[in-house]
Amino acid sequence: MSNQHDFTDGSILKKMIIFSGPIFLTNLLQVSYQLVDSLWVGNLLGANALGAIAISGTIVFTILSFIIGINNATLTVLSQYRGAQDEEGLKASLNAFVVILGSMTIILGVIGYIMSPTILRWMGTPGEILPLATTYLRINFIGITFLFGYNFIATVLRAMGDSKTPVRFVLIAVILNAIFDPLFIYVFNLGIAGAAYATIVAQGTAFVYGLIHTIYKAGVPFSFPRIPNRHYVKSIIKLGLPSGLSMMVISGGVLAIMTVVTTFGEEVVAGFGAAQRLDSLIMLPAMALGTAVNSMAGQNIGAKLWERVHEIAKYGIILILLVSFTISAVVFFSAEWMISLFIQDKDTIAFGKMYVQTIAFFYPFLGINFVLNGVVRAAGAMFQIFVLNTISFWVLRYPLTYVAAYWFGEQGIAIGMAASFVVSSFFAIGYYMFGKWQKIKVVEKEA
């Protein structure tokens, strides 16, 4: 319990830094998890295998995105109950999330396993990559419950004000994956299937550890799953449905952009996959602060401390601009070296370097989206975030990327995405300043 923070009093900036630090570390470990996977696959199995896990990773995120979106509503609902000091509402809503999200994860895992070859062909996956991607994707769907499970537990703990404990879950997964990847791929000679099995074992272990810890040590009010009360189911559907659709809009947009990338062949697909690993490093501070302000603002909204909510938004933007530009500079000047860590093909490295250096300094604009959307999401503005994400990905990012790729060739992929980051940040600022998100009610007593 000592790791849990009360954000309704004390220094906002100090608590934001202290709370977001472990979230940043958790995100960094998750990226390192993907980096290790890509390093072993790229160096042991080659460019086609690296392209296969890049495409498959996008599909897993897309299939799971609806549930991830509903999970984002978990942070809003539970943090507001925590801020309002409503223990009964906290326990009942937590049970409802467990039942609903657990059931949906299993169903989508089965559908994803069956539909994997069809989805890959629909994306235009090159023939040389298709068998590898199908194998990797299907095995990942077998263990999709583990992937979602330990992320859900981490979300619950952050809603309680604890961002330190989730670091342990991810650290366990990273260490085990680093050990099992070369063991399964090379020693057991399982190829790309070995990389997928290593992922399942690592994530499954982290999930079991996290579950035991939260039940017996963290004081989280988990109970044996039971049919949830209609009041809490209604609340979850009201917030979770648009949040889930919002994530599907995001992942669908990413998937659509991947269809643009695949038109340029295997080298660009592999280079884009390696570049995505690097530009995700730039996004780590934005992701961490977005999660932190969601939890911090949620507790203060539950306690009806609106002045502190706006202070949270202000300090969040200041921090994200300072940190993002610094990291962007580091990645920009070391882009070629970093890309070459994943793959040795000259054309693949050239595309990856070009992509990263073109887009690097535009990510702070996307960081503004993360922070401001985190604040308004904490108020329960899930439908509004859905609209903003629809504009960002389907009105701006995909069309701009498609058109820029048509005009400028493969460099247009980076140009179109960079332009969309800038424009979408203005939409986020506009809604935060002029929207009616402060009037939304989330925590209401059961009738």
C-alpha positions as a LaTeX table, in Angstrom:
\begin{tabular}{lrrr}
\hline
Residue & $x$ (\AA) & $y$ (\AA) & $z$ (\AA) \\
\hline
Met1 & 0.00 & 0.00 & 0.00 \\
Ser2 & 2.98 & 2.34 & 0.59 \\
Asn3 & 3.52 & 2.65 & $-3.19$ \\
Gln4 & 0.06 & 4.19 & $-3.69$ \\
His5 & $-0.20$ & 7.98 & $-4.12$ \\
Asp6 & $-3.00$ & 10.39 & $-3.26$ \\
Phe7 & $-2.94$ & 13.06 & $-5.98$ \\
Thr8 & $-5.57$ & 15.31 & $-4.43$ \\
Asp9 & $-3.03$ & 17.28 & $-2.38$ \\
Gly10 & 0.66 & 18.17 & $-2.37$ \\
Ser11 & 2.98 & 19.33 & $-5.16$ \\
Ile12 & 1.59 & 18.47 & $-8.59$ \\
Leu13 & 4.89 & 18.74 & $-10.46$ \\
Lys14 & 6.81 & 16.66 & $-7.91$ \\
Lys15 & 4.17 & 13.91 & $-7.85$ \\
Met16 & 3.89 & 13.96 & $-11.65$ \\
Ile17 & 7.62 & 13.34 & $-12.02$ \\
Ile18 & 7.69 & 10.69 & $-9.29$ \\
Phe19 & 4.60 & 8.92 & $-10.61$ \\
Ser20 & 5.39 & 9.11 & $-14.33$ \\
Gly21 & 9.01 & 7.98 & $-13.83$ \\
Pro22 & 8.14 & 4.31 & $-13.17$ \\
Ile23 & 5.56 & 4.40 & $-15.98$ \\
Phe24 & 8.29 & 5.65 & $-18.32$ \\
Leu25 & 10.57 & 2.87 & $-17.09$ \\
Thr26 & 7.81 & 0.31 & $-17.63$ \\
Asn27 & 7.24 & 1.58 & $-21.18$ \\
Leu28 & 11.01 & 1.56 & $-21.80$ \\
Leu29 & 11.18 & $-2.06$ & $-20.68$ \\
Gln30 & 8.28 & $-2.92$ & $-22.98$ \\
Val31 & 10.07 & $-1.29$ & $-25.91$ \\
Ser32 & 13.29 & $-3.09$ & $-24.96$ \\
Tyr33 & 11.24 & $-6.28$ & $-24.99$ \\
Gln34 & 10.31 & $-5.58$ & $-28.61$ \\
Leu35 & 13.87 & $-4.46$ & $-29.40$ \\
Val36 & 15.35 & $-7.71$ & $-28.07$ \\
Asp37 & 12.80 & $-9.69$ & $-30.06$ \\
Ser38 & 13.66 & $-7.76$ & $-33.22$ \\
Leu39 & 17.43 & $-8.01$ & $-32.64$ \\
Trp40 & 17.38 & $-11.79$ & $-32.29$ \\
Val41 & 14.93 & $-12.35$ & $-35.15$ \\
Gly42 & 16.64 & $-9.88$ & $-37.51$ \\
Asn43 & 20.14 & $-11.20$ & $-36.89$ \\
Leu44 & 19.35 & $-14.93$ & $-36.63$ \\
Leu45 & 16.54 & $-15.24$ & $-39.18$ \\
Gly46 & 16.96 & $-12.27$ & $-41.58$ \\
Ala47 & 14.97 & $-9.37$ & $-43.05$ \\
Asn48 & 11.88 & $-11.38$ & $-44.02$ \\
Ala49 & 11.42 & $-12.68$ & $-40.48$ \\
Leu50 & 11.86 & $-9.13$ & $-39.13$ \\
Gly51 & 9.20 & $-7.90$ & $-41.54$ \\
Ala52 & 6.93 & $-10.77$ & $-40.45$ \\
Ile53 & 6.99 & $-9.78$ & $-36.77$ \\
Ala54 & 6.50 & $-6.10$ & $-37.69$ \\
Ile55 & 3.32 & $-6.91$ & $-39.63$ \\
Ser56 & 2.13 & $-9.46$ & $-37.06$ \\
Gly57 & 2.67 & $-7.05$ & $-34.18$ \\
Thr58 & 0.47 & $-4.50$ & $-35.91$ \\
Ile59 & $-2.30$ & $-7.08$ & $-36.35$ \\
Val60 & $-2.15$ & $-8.29$ & $-32.73$ \\
Phe61 & $-2.53$ & $-4.71$ & $-31.55$ \\
Thr62 & $-5.41$ & $-4.15$ & $-33.96$ \\
Ile63 & $-7.33$ & $-7.27$ & $-32.91$ \\
Leu64 & $-6.75$ & $-6.54$ & $-29.23$ \\
Ser65 & $-7.31$ & $-2.80$ & $-29.55$ \\
Phe66 & $-10.99$ & $-2.79$ & $-28.66$ \\
Ile67 & $-10.28$ & $-4.50$ & $-25.34$ \\
Ile68 & $-7.25$ & $-2.25$ & $-24.75$ \\
Gly69 & $-9.56$ & 0.72 & $-25.26$ \\
Ile70 & $-12.03$ & $-0.55$ & $-22.69$ \\
Asn71 & $-9.07$ & $-1.15$ & $-20.39$ \\
Asn72 & $-8.21$ & 2.55 & $-20.77$ \\
Ala73 & $-11.63$ & 3.28 & $-19.31$ \\
Thr74 & $-10.55$ & 1.20 & $-16.29$ \\
Leu75 & $-8.02$ & 3.88 & $-15.37$ \\
Thr76 & $-10.63$ & 6.64 & $-15.54$ \\
Val77 & $-13.36$ & 4.82 & $-13.61$ \\
Leu78 & $-11.19$ & 3.35 & $-10.85$ \\
Ser79 & $-9.14$ & 6.52 & $-10.31$ \\
Gln80 & $-12.32$ & 8.57 & $-9.90$ \\
Tyr81 & $-13.74$ & 6.06 & $-7.41$ \\
Arg82 & $-10.41$ & 6.22 & $-5.57$ \\
Gly83 & $-10.49$ & 10.04 & $-5.52$ \\
Ala84 & $-14.11$ & 9.99 & $-4.31$ \\
Gln85 & $-13.11$ & 7.42 & $-1.61$ \\
Asp86 & $-15.95$ & 5.10 & $-2.67$ \\
Glu87 & $-14.57$ & 1.67 & $-1.72$ \\
Glu88 & $-17.74$ & $-0.26$ & $-2.55$ \\
Gly89 & $-18.01$ & 1.29 & $-6.01$ \\
Leu90 & $-14.30$ & 0.58 & $-6.55$ \\
Lys91 & $-14.67$ & $-3.11$ & $-5.73$ \\
Ala92 & $-17.86$ & $-3.63$ & $-7.74$ \\
Ser93 & $-16.59$ & $-1.84$ & $-10.86$ \\
Leu94 & $-13.30$ & $-3.76$ & $-10.69$ \\
Asn95 & $-15.20$ & $-7.06$ & $-10.72$ \\
Ala96 & $-17.24$ & $-5.89$ & $-13.71$ \\
Phe97 & $-14.09$ & $-5.00$ & $-15.66$ \\
Val98 & $-12.52$ & $-8.40$ & $-14.91$ \\
Val99 & $-15.56$ & $-10.36$ & $-16.12$ \\
Ile100 & $-16.23$ & $-8.30$ & $-19.26$ \\
Leu101 & $-12.63$ & $-7.82$ & $-20.41$ \\
Gly102 & $-11.55$ & $-11.37$ & $-19.59$ \\
Ser103 & $-14.38$ & $-12.87$ & $-21.64$ \\
Met104 & $-13.73$ & $-10.59$ & $-24.60$ \\
Thr105 & $-9.99$ & $-11.33$ & $-24.63$ \\
Ile106 & $-10.59$ & $-15.08$ & $-24.92$ \\
Ile107 & $-13.14$ & $-14.63$ & $-27.72$ \\
Leu108 & $-10.91$ & $-12.33$ & $-29.75$ \\
Gly109 & $-7.95$ & $-14.67$ & $-29.26$ \\
Val110 & $-9.89$ & $-17.51$ & $-30.88$ \\
Ile111 & $-11.12$ & $-15.32$ & $-33.75$ \\
Gly112 & $-7.63$ & $-13.93$ & $-34.34$ \\
Tyr113 & $-6.09$ & $-17.41$ & $-34.49$ \\
Ile114 & $-8.61$ & $-18.59$ & $-37.08$ \\
Met115 & $-8.46$ & $-15.44$ & $-39.21$ \\
Ser116 & $-4.66$ & $-14.88$ & $-39.19$ \\
Pro117 & $-3.90$ & $-16.02$ & $-42.79$ \\
Thr118 & $-6.88$ & $-14.11$ & $-44.19$ \\
Ile119 & $-5.92$ & $-10.88$ & $-42.42$ \\
Leu120 & $-2.29$ & $-11.14$ & $-43.57$ \\
Arg121 & $-3.32$ & $-11.66$ & $-47.19$ \\
Trp122 & $-5.77$ & $-8.75$ & $-46.97$ \\
Met123 & $-2.90$ & $-6.53$ & $-45.83$ \\
Gly124 & $-0.95$ & $-7.42$ & $-48.96$ \\
Thr125 & 1.81 & $-9.22$ & $-47.05$ \\
Pro126 & 4.59 & $-10.17$ & $-49.52$ \\
Gly127 & 4.63 & $-13.88$ & $-50.44$ \\
Glu128 & 8.11 & $-14.42$ & $-48.97$ \\
Ile129 & 6.91 & $-13.14$ & $-45.58$ \\
Leu130 & 3.40 & $-14.67$ & $-45.44$ \\
Pro131 & 4.25 & $-18.16$ & $-44.04$ \\
Leu132 & 6.53 & $-16.69$ & $-41.36$ \\
Ala133 & 4.01 & $-14.04$ & $-40.36$ \\
Thr134 & 1.18 & $-16.61$ & $-40.16$ \\
Thr135 & 3.17 & $-18.85$ & $-37.81$ \\
Tyr136 & 4.25 & $-15.99$ & $-35.56$ \\
Leu137 & 0.80 & $-14.42$ & $-35.46$ \\
Arg138 & $-1.12$ & $-17.59$ & $-34.61$ \\
Ile139 & 1.15 & $-18.51$ & $-31.71$ \\
Asn140 & 0.81 & $-14.98$ & $-30.31$ \\
Phe141 & $-2.97$ & $-15.26$ & $-30.39$ \\
Ile142 & $-2.74$ & $-18.44$ & $-28.31$ \\
Gly143 & $-1.18$ & $-16.42$ & $-25.48$ \\
Ile144 & $-3.08$ & $-13.19$ & $-25.96$ \\
Thr145 & $-4.74$ & $-13.52$ & $-22.53$ \\
Phe146 & $-1.32$ & $-13.24$ & $-20.88$ \\
Leu147 & $-0.47$ & $-10.11$ & $-22.88$ \\
Phe148 & $-3.67$ & $-8.39$ & $-21.88$ \\
Gly149 & $-3.71$ & $-9.79$ & $-18.33$ \\
Tyr150 & $-0.54$ & $-8.24$ & $-17.01$ \\
Asn151 & $-1.29$ & $-4.94$ & $-18.74$ \\
Phe152 & $-4.73$ & $-4.88$ & $-17.08$ \\
Ile153 & $-3.22$ & $-5.48$ & $-13.64$ \\
Ala154 & $-0.73$ & $-2.66$ & $-14.24$ \\
Thr155 & $-3.62$ & $-0.32$ & $-15.17$ \\
Val156 & $-5.51$ & $-1.18$ & $-11.98$ \\
Leu157 & $-2.45$ & $-0.46$ & $-9.83$ \\
Arg158 & $-1.89$ & 2.90 & $-11.54$ \\
Ala159 & $-5.49$ & 3.87 & $-10.87$ \\
Met160 & $-4.72$ & 3.21 & $-7.20$ \\
Gly161 & $-1.72$ & 5.55 & $-7.48$ \\
Asp162 & 0.95 & 2.82 & $-7.71$ \\
Ser163 & 3.21 & 3.07 & $-10.75$ \\
Lys164 & 6.23 & 1.28 & $-9.25$ \\
Thr165 & 4.93 & $-2.29$ & $-8.91$ \\
Pro166 & 4.09 & $-2.76$ & $-12.64$ \\
Val167 & 7.79 & $-2.26$ & $-13.41$ \\
Arg168 & 8.46 & $-5.66$ & $-11.85$ \\
Phe169 & 5.97 & $-7.43$ & $-14.13$ \\
Val170 & 7.53 & $-6.08$ & $-17.30$ \\
Leu171 & 11.09 & $-6.61$ & $-16.03$ \\
Ile172 & 10.33 & $-10.30$ & $-15.50$ \\
Ala173 & 8.92 & $-10.56$ & $-19.04$ \\
Val174 & 11.94 & $-8.75$ & $-20.56$ \\
Ile175 & 14.52 & $-10.91$ & $-18.80$ \\
Leu176 & 12.75 & $-14.17$ & $-19.63$ \\
Asn177 & 12.24 & $-13.14$ & $-23.27$ \\
Ala178 & 15.93 & $-12.23$ & $-23.63$ \\
Ile179 & 16.85 & $-15.70$ & $-22.34$ \\
Phe180 & 14.26 & $-17.73$ & $-24.23$ \\
Asp181 & 14.54 & $-15.98$ & $-27.64$ \\
Pro182 & 17.98 & $-17.35$ & $-28.63$ \\
Leu183 & 17.25 & $-20.62$ & $-26.81$ \\
Phe184 & 14.04 & $-21.33$ & $-28.74$ \\
Ile185 & 15.11 & $-19.78$ & $-32.07$ \\
Tyr186 & 18.66 & $-21.10$ & $-32.35$ \\
Val187 & 19.32 & $-23.89$ & $-29.82$ \\
Phe188 & 15.94 & $-25.63$ & $-30.27$ \\
Asn189 & 15.92 & $-24.63$ & $-33.96$ \\
Leu190 & 12.29 & $-23.48$ & $-33.87$ \\
Gly191 & 12.85 & $-20.44$ & $-36.08$ \\
Ile192 & 10.27 & $-17.65$ & $-35.92$ \\
Ala193 & 7.94 & $-19.96$ & $-33.97$ \\
Gly194 & 10.58 & $-19.98$ & $-31.23$ \\
Ala195 & 10.36 & $-16.18$ & $-30.93$ \\
Ala196 & 6.59 & $-16.45$ & $-30.52$ \\
Tyr197 & 6.86 & $-19.22$ & $-27.90$ \\
Ala198 & 9.40 & $-17.14$ & $-25.97$ \\
Thr199 & 6.89 & $-14.28$ & $-25.91$ \\
Ile200 & 4.09 & $-16.47$ & $-24.55$ \\
Val201 & 6.22 & $-17.98$ & $-21.78$ \\
Ala202 & 7.62 & $-14.60$ & $-20.72$ \\
Gln203 & 4.26 & $-12.82$ & $-20.68$ \\
Gly204 & 2.50 & $-15.74$ & $-19.00$ \\
Thr205 & 5.01 & $-15.76$ & $-16.15$ \\
Ala206 & 4.66 & $-12.00$ & $-15.68$ \\
Phe207 & 0.88 & $-12.30$ & $-15.60$ \\
Val208 & 0.87 & $-15.04$ & $-12.95$ \\
Tyr209 & 3.33 & $-13.10$ & $-10.79$ \\
Gly210 & 1.30 & $-9.90$ & $-11.13$ \\
Leu211 & $-1.93$ & $-11.65$ & $-10.24$ \\
Ile212 & $-0.48$ & $-13.20$ & $-7.09$ \\
His213 & 1.10 & $-9.92$ & $-6.03$ \\
Thr214 & $-2.01$ & $-7.75$ & $-6.45$ \\
Ile215 & $-4.25$ & $-10.21$ & $-4.61$ \\
Tyr216 & $-2.01$ & $-10.97$ & $-1.63$ \\
Lys217 & 0.31 & $-7.95$ & $-1.24$ \\
Ala218 & $-0.99$ & $-4.81$ & $-2.99$ \\
Gly219 & $-4.36$ & $-4.58$ & $-1.25$ \\
Val220 & $-6.28$ & $-4.30$ & $-4.55$ \\
Pro221 & $-9.92$ & $-5.32$ & $-3.89$ \\
Phe222 & $-10.04$ & $-8.20$ & $-6.38$ \\
Ser223 & $-12.68$ & $-10.84$ & $-5.68$ \\
Phe224 & $-13.65$ & $-14.14$ & $-7.26$ \\
Pro225 & $-15.35$ & $-13.17$ & $-10.57$ \\
Arg226 & $-19.13$ & $-13.05$ & $-10.37$ \\
Ile227 & $-21.91$ & $-11.73$ & $-12.59$ \\
Pro228 & $-21.53$ & $-7.94$ & $-12.33$ \\
Asn229 & $-24.26$ & $-5.58$ & $-11.18$ \\
Arg230 & $-26.16$ & $-3.98$ & $-14.06$ \\
His231 & $-25.33$ & $-0.47$ & $-12.79$ \\
Tyr232 & $-21.58$ & $-1.06$ & $-13.23$ \\
Val233 & $-21.98$ & $-2.90$ & $-16.52$ \\
Lys234 & $-23.91$ & 0.09 & $-17.87$ \\
Ser235 & $-21.17$ & 2.46 & $-16.69$ \\
Ile236 & $-18.45$ & 0.35 & $-18.33$ \\
Ile237 & $-20.36$ & 0.13 & $-21.62$ \\
Lys238 & $-21.04$ & 3.87 & $-21.59$ \\
Leu239 & $-17.35$ & 4.70 & $-21.19$ \\
Gly240 & $-15.70$ & 1.56 & $-22.52$ \\
Leu241 & $-17.50$ & 1.27 & $-25.85$ \\
Pro242 & $-16.33$ & 4.61 & $-27.29$ \\
Ser243 & $-12.91$ & 4.08 & $-25.70$ \\
Gly244 & $-12.66$ & 0.66 & $-27.34$ \\
Leu245 & $-13.80$ & 2.06 & $-30.68$ \\
Ser246 & $-11.25$ & 4.83 & $-30.27$ \\
Met247 & $-8.45$ & 2.30 & $-29.99$ \\
Met248 & $-9.79$ & 0.42 & $-33.00$ \\
Val249 & $-9.70$ & 3.66 & $-34.96$ \\
Ile250 & $-6.05$ & 4.09 & $-33.95$ \\
Ser251 & $-4.98$ & 0.53 & $-34.68$ \\
Gly252 & $-7.03$ & 0.42 & $-37.86$ \\
Gly253 & $-5.22$ & 3.56 & $-38.98$ \\
Val254 & $-1.86$ & 1.95 & $-38.22$ \\
Leu255 & $-2.95$ & $-1.12$ & $-40.15$ \\
Ala256 & $-4.00$ & 1.05 & $-43.10$ \\
Ile257 & $-0.63$ & 2.80 & $-43.09$ \\
Met258 & 1.06 & $-0.61$ & $-43.13$ \\
Thr259 & $-0.81$ & $-1.39$ & $-46.36$ \\
Val260 & 0.87 & 1.69 & $-47.86$ \\
Val261 & 4.27 & 0.48 & $-46.63$ \\
Thr262 & 3.85 & $-3.04$ & $-48.06$ \\
Thr263 & 3.44 & $-1.64$ & $-51.59$ \\
Phe264 & 7.14 & $-0.70$ & $-51.59$ \\
Gly265 & 8.43 & $-4.26$ & $-51.05$ \\
Glu266 & 10.29 & $-6.32$ & $-48.46$ \\
Glu267 & 13.18 & $-3.88$ & $-47.83$ \\
Val268 & 10.83 & $-1.02$ & $-46.94$ \\
Val269 & 8.64 & $-3.29$ & $-44.80$ \\
Ala270 & 11.69 & $-4.48$ & $-42.82$ \\
Gly271 & 13.11 & $-0.95$ & $-42.59$ \\
Phe272 & 9.78 & 0.42 & $-41.44$ \\
Gly273 & 9.60 & $-2.33$ & $-38.81$ \\
Ala274 & 13.05 & $-1.41$ & $-37.48$ \\
Ala275 & 12.24 & 2.32 & $-37.60$ \\
Gln276 & 9.04 & 1.75 & $-35.65$ \\
Arg277 & 11.13 & 0.27 & $-32.84$ \\
Leu278 & 13.19 & 3.47 & $-32.71$ \\
Asp279 & 10.48 & 6.09 & $-33.01$ \\
Ser280 & 8.64 & 4.28 & $-30.22$ \\
Leu281 & 11.53 & 5.38 & $-27.99$ \\
Ile282 & 10.67 & 8.99 & $-28.75$ \\
Met283 & 7.05 & 8.37 & $-27.77$ \\
Leu284 & 7.86 & 6.86 & $-24.37$ \\
Pro285 & 7.67 & 10.14 & $-22.40$ \\
Ala286 & 4.36 & 11.05 & $-24.06$ \\
Met287 & 2.85 & 7.65 & $-23.30$ \\
Ala288 & 4.07 & 7.80 & $-19.70$ \\
Leu289 & 2.76 & 11.31 & $-19.09$ \\
Gly290 & $-0.53$ & 10.52 & $-20.83$ \\
Thr291 & $-1.10$ & 7.63 & $-18.43$ \\
Ala292 & 0.12 & 9.64 & $-15.43$ \\
Val293 & $-2.13$ & 12.65 & $-16.05$ \\
Asn294 & $-5.09$ & 10.30 & $-16.66$ \\
Ser295 & $-4.69$ & 8.82 & $-13.18$ \\
Met296 & $-3.78$ & 12.12 & $-11.49$ \\
Ala297 & $-6.59$ & 14.10 & $-13.11$ \\
Gly298 & $-9.04$ & 11.24 & $-12.48$ \\
Gln299 & $-8.48$ & 11.33 & $-8.72$ \\
Asn300 & $-8.83$ & 15.12 & $-8.64$ \\
Ile301 & $-11.97$ & 15.07 & $-10.78$ \\
Gly302 & $-13.45$ & 12.46 & $-8.43$ \\
Ala303 & $-12.64$ & 14.83 & $-5.56$ \\
Lys304 & $-13.96$ & 17.82 & $-7.62$ \\
Leu305 & $-10.65$ & 19.73 & $-7.46$ \\
Trp306 & $-10.79$ & 21.36 & $-10.90$ \\
Glu307 & $-8.03$ & 23.92 & $-10.38$ \\
Arg308 & $-5.57$ & 21.08 & $-9.76$ \\
Val309 & $-6.80$ & 19.33 & $-12.91$ \\
His310 & $-5.78$ & 22.31 & $-15.06$ \\
Glu311 & $-2.44$ & 22.54 & $-13.27$ \\
Ile312 & $-1.84$ & 18.90 & $-14.15$ \\
Ala313 & $-2.45$ & 19.69 & $-17.85$ \\
Lys314 & $-0.08$ & 22.67 & $-17.76$ \\
Tyr315 & 2.82 & 20.85 & $-16.13$ \\
Gly316 & 2.25 & 17.83 & $-18.36$ \\
Ile317 & 2.72 & 19.86 & $-21.55$ \\
Ile318 & 5.82 & 21.62 & $-20.21$ \\
Leu319 & 7.44 & 18.30 & $-19.31$ \\
Ile320 & 6.55 & 16.57 & $-22.57$ \\
Leu321 & 7.98 & 19.36 & $-24.73$ \\
Leu322 & 11.27 & 19.47 & $-22.81$ \\
Val323 & 11.82 & 15.73 & $-22.76$ \\
Ser324 & 10.54 & 14.90 & $-26.27$ \\
Phe325 & 12.78 & 17.38 & $-28.08$ \\
Thr326 & 15.81 & 16.07 & $-26.17$ \\
Ile327 & 15.12 & 12.44 & $-27.05$ \\
Ser328 & 14.29 & 13.37 & $-30.65$ \\
Ala329 & 17.73 & 14.95 & $-31.04$ \\
Val330 & 19.52 & 11.86 & $-29.71$ \\
Val331 & 17.61 & 9.51 & $-32.01$ \\
Phe332 & 18.04 & 11.81 & $-35.02$ \\
Phe333 & 21.84 & 11.87 & $-34.82$ \\
Ser334 & 22.22 & 8.15 & $-34.12$ \\
Ala335 & 19.52 & 6.88 & $-36.51$ \\
Glu336 & 21.77 & 4.94 & $-38.91$ \\
Trp337 & 23.66 & 3.17 & $-36.12$ \\
Met338 & 20.43 & 2.24 & $-34.34$ \\
Ile339 & 18.78 & 0.87 & $-37.48$ \\
Ser340 & 21.89 & $-1.20$ & $-38.26$ \\
Leu341 & 21.47 & $-2.97$ & $-34.92$ \\
Phe342 & 18.42 & $-4.73$ & $-36.31$ \\
Ile343 & 19.36 & $-5.54$ & $-39.86$ \\
Gln344 & 22.42 & $-5.49$ & $-42.14$ \\
Asp345 & 20.76 & $-4.99$ & $-45.53$ \\
Lys346 & 21.93 & $-1.68$ & $-47.02$ \\
Asp347 & 18.58 & $-0.68$ & $-48.60$ \\
Thr348 & 16.68 & $-1.51$ & $-45.42$ \\
Ile349 & 19.06 & 0.60 & $-43.32$ \\
Ala350 & 18.80 & 3.51 & $-45.77$ \\
Phe351 & 15.00 & 3.60 & $-45.59$ \\
Gly352 & 14.97 & 3.24 & $-41.79$ \\
Lys353 & 17.44 & 6.10 & $-41.35$ \\
Met354 & 15.50 & 8.37 & $-43.73$ \\
Tyr355 & 12.19 & 7.64 & $-42.00$ \\
Val356 & 13.47 & 8.26 & $-38.45$ \\
Gln357 & 15.34 & 11.47 & $-39.32$ \\
Thr358 & 12.36 & 12.88 & $-41.25$ \\
Ile359 & 9.82 & 12.34 & $-38.50$ \\
Ala360 & 11.84 & 12.61 & $-35.27$ \\
Phe361 & 11.25 & 16.27 & $-34.38$ \\
Phe362 & 7.51 & 16.12 & $-35.06$ \\
Tyr363 & 6.76 & 13.71 & $-32.21$ \\
Pro364 & 6.49 & 16.47 & $-29.55$ \\
Phe365 & 3.29 & 17.58 & $-31.33$ \\
Leu366 & 1.90 & 14.09 & $-30.85$ \\
Gly367 & 3.00 & 14.34 & $-27.21$ \\
Ile368 & 0.63 & 17.27 & $-26.73$ \\
Asn369 & $-2.20$ & 14.99 & $-27.88$ \\
Phe370 & $-1.27$ & 12.34 & $-25.31$ \\
Val371 & $-1.21$ & 14.79 & $-22.39$ \\
Leu372 & $-4.39$ & 16.74 & $-23.18$ \\
Asn373 & $-6.32$ & 13.63 & $-24.22$ \\
Gly374 & $-5.21$ & 12.01 & $-20.96$ \\
Val375 & $-6.77$ & 14.86 & $-18.98$ \\
Val376 & $-10.10$ & 14.93 & $-20.81$ \\
Arg377 & $-10.22$ & 11.12 & $-20.83$ \\
Ala378 & $-9.93$ & 11.25 & $-17.03$ \\
Ala379 & $-13.17$ & 13.25 & $-17.02$ \\
Gly380 & $-14.92$ & 10.50 & $-19.00$ \\
Ala381 & $-14.84$ & 12.18 & $-22.43$ \\
Met382 & $-14.44$ & 8.83 & $-24.20$ \\
Phe383 & $-16.73$ & 9.58 & $-27.14$ \\
Gln384 & $-15.00$ & 12.91 & $-27.71$ \\
Ile385 & $-11.61$ & 11.18 & $-27.73$ \\
Phe386 & $-13.04$ & 8.71 & $-30.25$ \\
Val387 & $-13.96$ & 11.62 & $-32.53$ \\
Leu388 & $-10.52$ & 13.23 & $-32.09$ \\
Asn389 & $-8.75$ & 9.95 & $-32.91$ \\
Thr390 & $-10.95$ & 9.42 & $-35.95$ \\
Ile391 & $-9.93$ & 12.85 & $-37.22$ \\
Ser392 & $-6.27$ & 12.23 & $-36.37$ \\
Phe393 & $-5.94$ & 8.87 & $-38.14$ \\
Trp394 & $-8.59$ & 8.72 & $-40.84$ \\
Val395 & $-9.06$ & 12.37 & $-41.80$ \\
Leu396 & $-5.39$ & 13.31 & $-41.41$ \\
Arg397 & $-2.76$ & 10.59 & $-40.96$ \\
Tyr398 & $-3.77$ & 7.87 & $-43.43$ \\
Pro399 & $-4.87$ & 10.21 & $-46.27$ \\
Leu400 & $-1.79$ & 12.41 & $-45.85$ \\
Thr401 & 0.53 & 9.37 & $-45.77$ \\
Tyr402 & $-1.15$ & 7.82 & $-48.81$ \\
Val403 & $-1.00$ & 11.03 & $-50.85$ \\
Ala404 & 2.56 & 11.88 & $-49.77$ \\
Ala405 & 3.73 & 8.35 & $-50.63$ \\
Tyr406 & 2.13 & 8.73 & $-54.07$ \\
Trp407 & 3.88 & 12.08 & $-54.64$ \\
Phe408 & 7.26 & 11.51 & $-52.99$ \\
Gly409 & 7.67 & 7.74 & $-53.03$ \\
Glu410 & 8.78 & 5.90 & $-49.89$ \\
Gln411 & 9.92 & 9.14 & $-48.21$ \\
Gly412 & 6.32 & 10.32 & $-48.33$ \\
Ile413 & 5.42 & 7.77 & $-45.63$ \\
Ala414 & 7.34 & 9.83 & $-43.08$ \\
Ile415 & 6.29 & 13.20 & $-44.55$ \\
Gly416 & 2.58 & 12.41 & $-44.39$ \\
Met417 & 2.74 & 11.11 & $-40.83$ \\
Ala418 & 4.76 & 14.10 & $-39.62$ \\
Ala419 & 2.26 & 16.55 & $-41.11$ \\
Ser420 & $-0.62$ & 14.74 & $-39.41$ \\
Phe421 & 1.07 & 15.03 & $-35.99$ \\
Val422 & 1.14 & 18.81 & $-36.23$ \\
Val423 & $-2.44$ & 19.28 & $-37.40$ \\
Ser424 & $-3.96$ & 16.79 & $-34.94$ \\
Ser425 & $-2.31$ & 18.58 & $-31.99$ \\
Phe426 & $-4.36$ & 21.70 & $-32.82$ \\
Phe427 & $-7.58$ & 19.66 & $-32.62$ \\
Ala428 & $-6.56$ & 18.35 & $-29.17$ \\
Ile429 & $-5.77$ & 21.85 & $-27.92$ \\
Gly430 & $-9.06$ & 23.18 & $-29.28$ \\
Tyr431 & $-11.19$ & 20.56 & $-27.52$ \\
Tyr432 & $-9.33$ & 20.96 & $-24.22$ \\
Met433 & $-9.87$ & 24.73 & $-24.28$ \\
Phe434 & $-13.42$ & 24.93 & $-25.62$ \\
Gly435 & $-15.00$ & 21.49 & $-25.12$ \\
Lys436 & $-17.52$ & 20.63 & $-22.40$ \\
Trp437 & $-15.56$ & 17.72 & $-20.93$ \\
Gln438 & $-15.74$ & 19.17 & $-17.39$ \\
Lys439 & $-19.51$ & 18.60 & $-17.27$ \\
Ile440 & $-19.32$ & 14.82 & $-17.77$ \\
Lys441 & $-20.28$ & 12.63 & $-14.77$ \\
Val442 & $-18.65$ & 9.23 & $-14.25$ \\
Val443 & $-18.90$ & 8.39 & $-10.55$ \\
Glu444 & $-22.56$ & 8.21 & $-9.59$ \\
Lys445 & $-24.17$ & 6.32 & $-6.77$ \\
Glu446 & $-26.13$ & 3.19 & $-7.70$ \\
Ala447 & $-29.83$ & 3.90 & $-7.87$ \\
\hline
\end{tabular}
